Amino acid sequence: MDTITNWIKNNMLISVGIGIVAIIVFLPKLLKGIFGTTNKRIRHHRIVRSVTRRRSLPGSVGIHRRMKGAKKPWQIKGSIAARRHMAQIRKRR
């Protein structure tokens, strides 16, 4: 142990360099926390496609709207309102 401490005292620059390399190799997350990352997360925006409306019988969705306790327009599977609602949810993410 004495020989190691004497070597460190005599070769201070080399020992500091070895210590820095050891920190970089064994504790990289510590350095990221201190210096931060230069590359921030990049958000890739997807191409938004317009929602096309299916042709259906007139008034078929309207019947559900008028009934008491009926589903809301965005709860009806395949409806334009449901597609818009899901598109809004995806947009918020």
Stockholm file with secondary structure:
# STOCKHOLM 1.0

chainA/1-93         MDTITNWIKNNMLISVGIGIVAIIVFLPKLLKGIFGTTNKRIRHHRIVRSVTRRRSLPGSVGIHRRMKGAKKPWQIKGSIAARRHMAQIRKRR
#=GR chainA/1-93 SS CHHHHHHHHHCHHHHHHHHHHHHHHHCHHHHHHHHCCSSCCCCCCCCCCCCCCCCCCTTHHHHHHHSTTCCCGGGSTTCHHHHHHHHHHHHHC
#=GC SS_cons        CHHHHHHHHHCHHHHHHHHHHHHHHHCHHHHHHHHCCSSCCCCCCCCCCCCCCCCCCTTHHHHHHHSTTCCCGGGSTTCHHHHHHHHHHHHHC
//
